[in-house]
Amino acid sequence: MPVISLPAGSRIWLVAGVTDMRNGFNGLASRVQNTLRDDPFSGHLFIFRERRGDMIKVLWADRDGLCLFTKRLERGHFVWPATRDGKVHLTPAQLSMLLEGINWRHPQRTERPGIRI
């Protein structure tokens, strides 16, 4: 994911539960508005995860419009909160770990070590 500069006061939110990754700008913005009762144009980041756990989408509005970033891990999975509803706040450092496939609650890789000869 490219480096983005978040304005002061921006927050990073993991959207609990799983999300249908066929959703694009409108579907994800609607989920932010209707389910989370938040404003998708607030400048906050909203991060959604699909069922298998190896793909996320990040919805973010800058001053010019909505941005949608997607990341898929080739190995391992994204660590997600156990709760099924609502949202969980992350720090920028926790977001960096999440994007690298590191357990942001207990920093360690989620990928299982392979046997190397």
DSSP file (Angstrom, degrees, kcal/mol; ACC not computed):
  #  RESIDUE AA STRUCTURE BP1 BP2  ACC     N-H-->O    O-->H-N    N-H-->O    O-->H-N    TCO  KAPPA ALPHA  PHI   PSI    X-CA   Y-CA   Z-CA
    1    1 A M              0   0    0      0, 0.0     3,-0.1     0, 0.0    70,-0.0   0.000 360.0 360.0 360.0 134.9    0.0    0.0    0.0
    2    2 A P        -     0   0    0      0, 0.0     2,-0.4     0, 0.0    67,-0.0  -0.265 360.0 -96.2 -65.5 155.9    1.4    3.4   -0.9
    3    3 A V        -     0   0    0      2,-0.0     2,-0.4     1,-0.0     0, 0.0  -0.585  45.8-171.3 -72.9 128.5    2.3    5.7    1.9
    4    4 A I        -     0   0    0     -2,-0.4     2,-0.7    -3,-0.1    -1,-0.0  -0.963  20.1-133.3-123.0 141.9   -0.5    8.1    2.6
    5    5 A S        -     0   0    0     -2,-0.4    -2,-0.0     0, 0.0     0, 0.0  -0.839  20.7-151.4 -96.3 115.8   -0.4   11.1    4.9
    6    6 A L        -     0   0    0     -2,-0.7     3,-0.1     1,-0.1    38,-0.1  -0.701  19.2-117.2 -86.9 134.6   -3.4   11.2    7.2
    7    7 A P    >   -     0   0    0      0, 0.0     3,-2.1     0, 0.0    -1,-0.1  -0.278  46.0 -80.3 -63.1 155.6   -4.6   14.6    8.3
    8    8 A A  T 3  S+     0   0    0      1,-0.3     3,-0.1     3,-0.0     0, 0.0  -0.294 120.5  29.4 -54.7 138.8   -4.5   15.3   12.1
    9    9 A G  T 3  S+     0   0    0      1,-0.3    -1,-0.3    -3,-0.1     2,-0.1   0.295  86.0 135.4  91.0  -9.8   -7.5   13.8   13.8
   10   10 A S    <   -     0   0    0     -3,-2.1    -1,-0.3    34,-0.1     2,-0.3  -0.462  38.7-156.7 -70.7 144.2   -7.8   11.0   11.3
   11   11 A R        -     0   0    0     -2,-0.1    34,-2.6    -3,-0.1     2,-0.5  -0.840  12.0-132.7-120.9 159.8   -8.5    7.6   12.8
   12   12 A I  E     -aB  45  90A   0     78,-0.7    78,-2.5    -2,-0.3     2,-0.5  -0.960  26.0-171.1-114.8 122.7   -7.9    4.1   11.6
   13   13 A W  E     -aB  46  89A   0     32,-2.7    34,-3.0    -2,-0.5     2,-0.5  -0.958  18.5-151.9-122.2 128.1  -10.8    1.6   12.0
   14   14 A L  E     -aB  47  88A   0     74,-3.0    74,-2.2    -2,-0.5     2,-0.7  -0.850  24.3-136.2 -86.4 128.0  -11.0   -2.1   11.4
   15   15 A V  E     - B   0  87A   0     32,-3.2    34,-0.4    -2,-0.5    72,-0.2  -0.800  25.3-127.8 -88.9 115.4  -14.5   -3.0   10.5
   16   16 A A        +     0   0    0     70,-2.1    70,-0.2    -2,-0.7    68,-0.2  -0.122  68.7  24.5 -63.7 157.9  -15.4   -6.1   12.5
   17   17 A G  S    S-     0   0    0     66,-0.9    32,-0.4    64,-0.4     2,-0.3  -0.346  99.6 -54.5  84.3-168.1  -16.8   -9.2   10.8
   18   18 A V        -     0   0    0     66,-0.1     2,-0.4    30,-0.1    32,-0.2  -0.788  44.7-151.0-112.2 156.0  -16.3  -10.2    7.2
   19   19 A T        -     0   0    0     30,-2.4     2,-0.6    -2,-0.3    32,-0.3  -0.964  24.0-114.4-128.5 140.7  -17.1   -8.2    4.1
   20   20 A D    >   -     0   0    0     -2,-0.4     3,-2.0     1,-0.2    30,-0.1  -0.652  25.3-149.2 -71.0 115.0  -18.1   -9.4    0.6
   21   21 A M  T 3  S+     0   0    0     -2,-0.6    -1,-0.2     1,-0.3    29,-0.1   0.494  88.4  78.8 -72.6  -2.0  -15.1   -8.3   -1.5
   22   22 A R  T 3  S+     0   0    0      2,-0.0    -1,-0.3     5,-0.0     2,-0.1   0.679  73.7 103.1 -73.8 -16.1  -17.3   -7.7   -4.5
   23   23 A N    <   -     0   0    0     -3,-2.0     2,-0.1     4,-0.1    -4,-0.0  -0.430  52.6-178.6 -66.2 138.8  -18.2   -4.4   -2.8
   24   24 A G     >  -     0   0    0     -2,-0.1     4,-2.5    33,-0.0     5,-0.3  -0.167  51.6 -46.6-113.3-149.5  -16.6   -1.4   -4.2
   25   25 A F  H  > S+     0   0    0      1,-0.2     4,-2.5     2,-0.2     5,-0.2   0.931 135.5  41.8 -51.0 -55.1  -16.7    2.3   -3.3
   26   26 A N  H  > S+     0   0    0      1,-0.2     4,-2.3     2,-0.2    -1,-0.2   0.909 115.3  48.2 -67.1 -43.9  -20.5    2.6   -3.0
   27   27 A G  H  > S+     0   0    0      2,-0.2     4,-1.7     1,-0.2    -1,-0.2   0.905 116.2  43.0 -64.2 -42.3  -21.0   -0.7   -1.2
   28   28 A L  H  X S+     0   0    0     -4,-2.5     4,-2.2     2,-0.2    -2,-0.2   0.899 113.8  50.7 -71.9 -40.2  -18.3   -0.1    1.4
   29   29 A A  H  X S+     0   0    0     -4,-2.5     4,-2.4    -5,-0.3    -2,-0.2   0.894 109.9  51.9 -62.8 -38.5  -19.3    3.6    1.9
   30   30 A S  H  X S+     0   0    0     -4,-2.3     4,-3.3    -5,-0.2     5,-0.4   0.892 107.9  51.2 -63.8 -39.5  -22.8    2.4    2.4
   31   31 A R  H  X>S+     0   0    0     -4,-1.7     4,-1.9     2,-0.2     5,-1.6   0.907 109.5  50.3 -64.3 -41.0  -21.7   -0.1    5.1
   32   32 A V  H  <5S+     0   0    0     -4,-2.2     6,-2.2     3,-0.2     5,-0.3   0.935 118.0  39.8 -60.9 -45.8  -19.7    2.7    6.9
   33   33 A Q  H  <5S+     0   0    0     -4,-2.4     4,-0.4     4,-0.2    -2,-0.2   0.952 126.2  30.8 -68.7 -51.3  -22.8    4.9    6.8
   34   34 A N  H  <5S+     0   0    0     -4,-3.3    -3,-0.2    -5,-0.2    -2,-0.2   0.850 129.6  30.3 -85.3 -36.3  -25.6    2.4    7.6
   35   35 A T  T  <5S+     0   0    0     -4,-1.9    -3,-0.2    -5,-0.4    -2,-0.1   0.897 131.9  30.1 -89.9 -46.5  -23.9   -0.2    9.8
   36   36 A L  S   <S-     0   0    0     -5,-1.6    -3,-0.2    -4,-0.2    -2,-0.1   0.629  94.3-134.8 -88.7 -13.5  -21.2    1.8   11.6
   37   37 A R        +     0   0    0     -4,-0.4     2,-0.3    -6,-0.3    -4,-0.2   0.917  63.3 126.5  56.9  45.1  -23.2    5.1   11.6
   38   38 A D        -     0   0    0     -6,-2.2    -1,-0.2     0, 0.0    -2,-0.1  -0.780  67.6-103.8-125.9 170.1  -20.1    6.9   10.5
   39   39 A D    >   -     0   0    0     -2,-0.3     3,-1.8     1,-0.1     5,-0.3  -0.865  17.4-158.6-100.0 114.2  -19.2    9.3    7.7
   40   40 A P  T 3  S+     0   0    0      0, 0.0     3,-0.4     0, 0.0    21,-0.2   0.676  95.2  55.7 -65.6 -14.6  -17.2    7.6    4.9
   41   41 A F  T 3  S+     0   0    0      1,-0.2    19,-0.0    19,-0.1    24,-0.0   0.164  76.8 102.3-100.0  16.8  -16.0   11.1    3.8
   42   42 A S  S <  S-     0   0    0     -3,-1.8    -1,-0.2     2,-0.1     3,-0.1   0.636  96.0-111.7 -75.1 -15.2  -14.6   11.9    7.3
   43   43 A G  S    S+     0   0    0      1,-0.4     2,-0.1    -3,-0.4    -2,-0.1   0.376  77.7 128.1  93.9  -3.7  -11.0   11.3    6.3
   44   44 A H        -     0   0    0     -5,-0.3    17,-0.5   -34,-0.2     2,-0.4  -0.498  61.8-118.3 -79.7 155.6  -10.8    8.2    8.6
   45   45 A L  E     -aC  12  60A   0    -34,-2.6   -32,-2.7    -2,-0.1     2,-0.5  -0.813  23.6-163.8 -93.2 135.2   -9.5    4.9    7.2
   46   46 A F  E     -aC  13  59A   0     13,-2.4    13,-3.0    -2,-0.4     2,-0.5  -0.985   6.0-160.8-121.3 121.2  -12.0    2.0    7.2
   47   47 A I  E     -aC  14  58A   0    -34,-3.0   -32,-3.2    -2,-0.5     2,-0.3  -0.894   6.1-170.3-112.0 127.6  -10.5   -1.5    6.7
   48   48 A F  E     - C   0  57A   0      9,-3.1     9,-2.2    -2,-0.5     2,-0.4  -0.889   5.2-156.0-117.3 143.9  -12.6   -4.4    5.6
   49   49 A R  E     - C   0  56A   0    -34,-0.4   -30,-2.4   -32,-0.4     7,-0.2  -0.941  12.2-131.6-121.8 143.4  -11.6   -8.1    5.5
   50   50 A E    >   -     0   0    0      5,-2.1     3,-0.7    -2,-0.4     5,-0.2  -0.381  36.4 -94.9 -86.2 172.2  -12.9  -11.0    3.5
   51   51 A R  T 3  S+     0   0    0    -32,-0.3    -1,-0.1     1,-0.2   -31,-0.1   0.863 120.1  51.0 -58.3 -46.1  -13.9  -14.4    4.9
   52   52 A R  T 3  S-     0   0    0      1,-0.1    -1,-0.2    25,-0.0   -34,-0.0   0.785 102.2-131.5 -67.0 -25.8  -10.7  -16.3    4.2
   53   53 A G  S <  S+     0   0    0     -3,-0.7    25,-3.5     2,-0.2    -2,-0.1   0.491  81.2 100.4  92.2   2.5   -8.7  -13.5    5.9
   54   54 A D  S    S+     0   0    0     23,-0.2    19,-2.8     1,-0.1     2,-0.4   0.417  75.7  57.3-102.0   3.4   -6.0  -13.1    3.2
   55   55 A M  E     + D   0  72A   0     17,-0.2    -5,-2.1    -5,-0.2     2,-0.3  -0.996  56.6 178.8-136.3 139.6   -7.5  -10.0    1.6
   56   56 A I  E     -CD  49  71A   0     15,-2.5    15,-2.2    -2,-0.4     2,-0.4  -0.934  14.0-152.5-130.0 157.8   -8.4   -6.5    2.9
   57   57 A K  E     -CD  48  70A   0     -9,-2.2    -9,-3.1    -2,-0.3     2,-0.5  -0.994   9.4-154.7-126.2 138.8   -9.8   -3.4    1.4
   58   58 A V  E     -CD  47  69A   0     11,-2.9    11,-2.4    -2,-0.4     2,-0.5  -0.963   4.7-162.1-116.3 121.7   -9.2    0.1    2.8
   59   59 A L  E     +CD  46  68A   0    -13,-3.0   -13,-2.4    -2,-0.5     2,-0.3  -0.901  20.4 161.9-104.5 129.2  -11.7    2.9    2.1
   60   60 A W  E     -CD  45  67A   0      7,-2.3     7,-3.3    -2,-0.5     2,-0.6  -0.993  27.5-147.7-149.0 137.1  -10.4    6.4    2.7
   61   61 A A  E     - D   0  66A   0    -17,-0.5     5,-0.2    -2,-0.3     2,-0.1  -0.931  17.1-178.2-108.2 122.8  -11.6    9.8    1.6
   62   62 A D  E >   - D   0  65A   0      3,-2.3     3,-0.6    -2,-0.6   -19,-0.1  -0.369  52.8 -80.4-100.0-169.3   -9.0   12.5    0.9
   63   63 A R  T 3  S+     0   0    0      1,-0.2     3,-0.1    -2,-0.1    -2,-0.0   0.705 129.4  48.3 -69.0 -17.0   -9.9   16.1   -0.1
   64   64 A D  T 3  S-     0   0    0      1,-0.3     2,-0.3     0, 0.0    -1,-0.2   0.658 121.4 -72.2 -97.4 -18.0  -10.4   15.0   -3.8
   65   65 A G  E <   -D   62   0A   0     -3,-0.6    -3,-2.3   -24,-0.0    -1,-0.3  -0.964  69.3 -29.7 154.2-171.1  -12.7   12.0   -3.3
   66   66 A L  E     -D   61   0A   0     -2,-0.3     2,-0.4    -5,-0.2    -5,-0.3  -0.529  46.1-161.2 -80.7 143.2  -12.8    8.3   -2.2
   67   67 A C  E     -D   60   0A   0     -7,-3.3    -7,-2.3    -2,-0.2     2,-0.4  -0.944   1.3-163.9-119.8 144.7   -9.8    6.0   -2.4
   68   68 A L  E     -D   59   0A   0     -2,-0.4     2,-0.4    -9,-0.2    -9,-0.2  -0.969   7.0-175.1-133.9 118.3  -10.0    2.3   -2.3
   69   69 A F  E     -D   58   0A   0    -11,-2.4   -11,-2.9    -2,-0.4     2,-0.4  -0.882   4.6-163.7-112.3 143.5   -6.9    0.2   -1.7
   70   70 A T  E     -D   57   0A   0     -2,-0.4     2,-0.4   -13,-0.2   -13,-0.2  -0.974   6.6-178.1-126.4 140.6   -6.7   -3.6   -1.8
   71   71 A K  E     -D   56   0A   0    -15,-2.2   -15,-2.5    -2,-0.4     2,-0.4  -0.996   4.9-170.5-138.9 136.3   -4.1   -6.0   -0.4
   72   72 A R  E     -D   55   0A   0     -2,-0.4     2,-0.4   -17,-0.2   -17,-0.2  -0.991  18.1-138.4-123.4 130.9   -3.9   -9.7   -0.6
   73   73 A L        -     0   0    0    -19,-2.8     3,-0.1    -2,-0.4     5,-0.1  -0.711   1.0-153.6 -84.2 135.4   -1.3  -11.8    1.3
   74   74 A E  S    S+     0   0    0     -2,-0.4     2,-0.3     1,-0.2    -1,-0.1   0.773  85.6  19.1 -77.8 -27.2    0.3  -14.6   -0.6
   75   75 A R  S    S+     0   0    0    -21,-0.1    -1,-0.2    -3,-0.0    36,-0.2  -0.989 116.0  11.4-139.7 148.0    0.9  -16.5    2.7
   76   76 A G  S    S-     0   0    0     -2,-0.3     2,-0.3    34,-0.2    -3,-0.1  -0.334  76.5 -97.8  83.9-167.7   -0.6  -16.0    6.1
   77   77 A H        -     0   0    0     24,-0.2     2,-0.4    -2,-0.1   -23,-0.2  -0.961  28.0 -95.3-149.6 162.5   -3.7  -14.0    7.0
   78   78 A F        -     0   0    0    -25,-3.5     2,-0.3    -2,-0.3   -23,-0.1  -0.704  41.3-122.4 -82.8 130.7   -4.7  -10.7    8.4
   79   79 A V        -     0   0    0     -2,-0.4    25,-0.1    23,-0.2    22,-0.1  -0.593  37.0-174.8 -75.6 130.9   -5.3  -10.7   12.2
   80   80 A W        -     0   0    0     -2,-0.3   -64,-0.1    23,-0.0    23,-0.0  -0.915  28.7 -96.9-129.5 151.2   -8.9   -9.5   12.9
   81   81 A P        -     0   0    0      0, 0.0   -64,-0.4     0, 0.0     7,-0.0  -0.319  28.2-127.4 -66.3 151.7  -10.8   -8.8   16.1
   82   82 A A  S    S+     0   0    0    -66,-0.1    -2,-0.0     2,-0.0     0, 0.0   0.755  80.6  99.9 -71.3 -25.4  -13.1  -11.6   17.4
   83   83 A T        -     0   0    0      1,-0.1   -66,-0.9   -66,-0.1     3,-0.0  -0.287  61.4-154.1 -64.0 148.9  -16.1   -9.3   17.6
   84   84 A R  S    S+     0   0    0    -68,-0.2     2,-0.3   -67,-0.1   -66,-0.1   0.582  71.6  49.5-100.0 -13.4  -18.6   -9.5   14.7
   85   85 A D  S    S+     0   0    0    -68,-0.1   -68,-0.1     2,-0.1     2,-0.1  -0.881  93.6  11.1-127.6 156.5  -20.0   -6.0   14.9
   86   86 A G  S    S-     0   0    0     -2,-0.3   -70,-2.1   -70,-0.2     2,-0.3  -0.415  81.9 -69.1  85.4-155.0  -18.7   -2.5   15.1
   87   87 A K  E     -B   15   0A   0    -72,-0.2     2,-0.4    -2,-0.1   -72,-0.2  -0.958  26.9-143.1-144.0 157.2  -15.2   -1.2   14.6
   88   88 A V  E     -B   14   0A   0    -74,-2.2   -74,-3.0    -2,-0.3     2,-0.3  -0.986  23.0-125.8-126.6 131.4  -11.9   -1.4   16.4
   89   89 A H  E     -B   13   0A   0     -2,-0.4     2,-0.3   -76,-0.2   -76,-0.2  -0.562  25.5-168.3 -79.3 138.1   -9.4    1.5   16.5
   90   90 A L  E     -B   12   0A   0    -78,-2.5   -78,-0.7    -2,-0.3    -2,-0.0  -0.918  17.1-129.8-120.6 151.2   -5.8    1.0   15.3
   91   91 A T     >  -     0   0    0     -2,-0.3     4,-2.3   -80,-0.1     5,-0.2  -0.534  34.7-105.3 -85.8 163.6   -2.7    3.1   15.7
   92   92 A P  H  > S+     0   0    0      0, 0.0     4,-2.1     0, 0.0     5,-0.1   0.875 123.7  53.2 -57.2 -36.7   -0.6    3.9   12.6
   93   93 A A  H  > S+     0   0    0      2,-0.2     4,-2.0     1,-0.2     5,-0.1   0.909 108.6  48.8 -65.4 -41.3    2.0    1.4   13.9
   94   94 A Q  H  > S+     0   0    0      1,-0.2     4,-2.7     2,-0.2    -1,-0.2   0.878 109.0  53.6 -65.7 -37.2   -0.6   -1.3   14.3
   95   95 A L  H  X S+     0   0    0     -4,-2.3     4,-2.6     2,-0.2    -2,-0.2   0.922 107.0  51.8 -61.6 -43.5   -1.8   -0.5   10.7
   96   96 A S  H  X S+     0   0    0     -4,-2.1     4,-1.0     1,-0.2    -2,-0.2   0.915 111.8  46.2 -58.9 -43.9    1.8   -1.0    9.4
   97   97 A M  H ><>S+     0   0    0     -4,-2.0     5,-2.7     2,-0.2     3,-0.6   0.930 111.0  52.4 -64.6 -45.0    2.0   -4.4   11.2
   98   98 A L  H ><5S+     0   0    0     -4,-2.7     3,-1.7     1,-0.2    -2,-0.2   0.924 107.9  51.3 -55.7 -47.3   -1.4   -5.4    9.9
   99   99 A L  H 3<5S+     0   0    0     -4,-2.6    -1,-0.2     1,-0.3    -2,-0.2   0.737 108.4  52.5 -65.7 -22.7   -0.4   -4.6    6.3
  100  100 A E  T <<5S-     0   0    0     -4,-1.0    -1,-0.3    -3,-0.6    -2,-0.2   0.426 120.0-108.3 -90.1   0.0    2.8   -6.7    6.7
  101  101 A G  T < 5S+     0   0    0     -3,-1.7     9,-1.6    -4,-0.4     2,-0.4   0.729  74.1 140.2  79.2  21.6    0.8   -9.7    7.8
  102  102 A I  B   < -E  109   0B   0     -5,-2.7     2,-0.8     7,-0.2    -1,-0.3  -0.788  65.4-106.0 -99.6 141.4    2.1   -9.3   11.4
  103  103 A N        -     0   0    0      5,-2.8     3,-0.2    -2,-0.4     5,-0.2  -0.542  31.0-162.1 -66.3 106.8   -0.2   -9.9   14.4
  104  104 A W  S    S+     0   0    0     -2,-0.8    -1,-0.2     1,-0.2    -7,-0.1   0.666  87.9  52.6 -70.1 -17.3   -0.7   -6.3   15.5
  105  105 A R  S    S+     0   0    0      1,-0.3    -1,-0.2     3,-0.1    -2,-0.1   0.839 131.4  12.6 -84.0 -35.4   -1.9   -7.4   18.9
  106  106 A H  S    S-     0   0    0     -3,-0.2    -3,-0.3     2,-0.1     2,-0.3  -0.810  95.5-125.7-138.9  91.6    1.2   -9.5   19.5
  107  107 A P        +     0   0    0      0, 0.0     2,-0.3     0, 0.0    -3,-0.1  -0.169  63.4 112.9 -54.8 103.5    3.8   -8.7   16.9
  108  108 A Q  S    S-     0   0    0     -2,-0.3    -5,-2.8    -5,-0.2    -2,-0.1  -0.932  71.3 -90.8-161.4 151.1    4.7  -11.9   15.2
  109  109 A R  B     -E  102   0B   0     -2,-0.3    -7,-0.2    -7,-0.2    -8,-0.1  -0.354  22.5-148.8 -66.6 144.5    4.2  -13.2   11.7
  110  110 A T        +     0   0    0     -9,-1.6     2,-0.2   -33,-0.2   -34,-0.2   0.580  69.0 101.2 -88.8 -11.5    1.1  -15.2   11.1
  111  111 A E  S    S-     0   0    0    -10,-0.3    -2,-0.1   -36,-0.2   -36,-0.0  -0.501  77.0-121.7 -75.1 141.0    2.7  -17.4    8.4
  112  112 A R        -     0   0    0     -2,-0.2    -2,-0.1     1,-0.1    -1,-0.1  -0.670  31.2-108.6 -84.2 134.8    3.8  -20.8    9.5
  113  113 A P        -     0   0    0      0, 0.0     2,-0.2     0, 0.0    -1,-0.1  -0.374  33.4-140.9 -64.4 137.5    7.5  -21.5    9.1
  114  114 A G        -     0   0    0     -2,-0.1     2,-0.5     1,-0.0    -3,-0.0  -0.531  21.5-101.6 -92.9 164.1    8.3  -23.9    6.3
  115  115 A I        -     0   0    0     -2,-0.2     2,-0.4     2,-0.0    -1,-0.0  -0.755  39.0-165.2 -86.4 126.1   11.0  -26.6    6.3
  116  116 A R              0   0    0     -2,-0.5     0, 0.0     1,-0.1     0, 0.0  -0.924 360.0 360.0-115.0 137.7   14.0  -25.5    4.4
  117  117 A I              0   0    0     -2,-0.4    -1,-0.1     0, 0.0    -2,-0.0   0.385 360.0 360.0-108.9 360.0   16.7  -27.9    3.3
